[in-house]
Amino acid sequence: DNTILKLDDDYALTGTVSGAVKAQVQTHLVTTSSQSISANTRTNITGLNATITPSTTSKRIKVSVRWAGEYSNASPWEACYGIRRDSTDIGNPAAAASRHVGIASHSNNHSADSTTTPDSSIYSYIDSPSTTSAITYHATFLQRFAGTLYNQRTVNDSDAVSNERLTSTMTLEEID
């Protein structure tokens, strides 16, 4: 007895599957966006979130994030990526004086190019929310310098083979 998952107009996969497969939700971003980032301020990445309702309080949620895009600042490697459950940051290491903390950093960089070479970050975390209420998870970005975060595109984004466009996803899976 399975429920079919639907793909809505914003490419968010919604619904639940029962039986051998646990509840799964995925947001798949295929359109570009940009957002202003303040220095040293953890910010939700535009649209990169998903909501799930655990079936019991003992269920854990595996949160998987794949972000692609580029930051406008000439020092893009100064970034930390993370996960926020509703309004609470989760999965980060203990605070360490003035050091930024997060779950991941860029998977790739090209320090001489901050306009046409996309960056990516791929990470996951298993959360124990202890609730049966709906939970929204957000992918977050933290940077030392203020600038603009370009999602699913490069800063330049001109129509050339050197300016890639990629997609981003957040997947939530209920696990035992």
Protein Blocks (a to p, Z undefined) as FASTA:
>chain_A
ZZdddddfkopaedddehjbccddddddfbdcdddddehiacddehiacddddfbfkbcc
ddddddddddfbfblmlcccdddehjacehiacdehjaccdfbdcfbdcfkbcklbccdd
dddddddehpabdcddddddddfbgcdddehiafklpacfklccddddddddddZZ
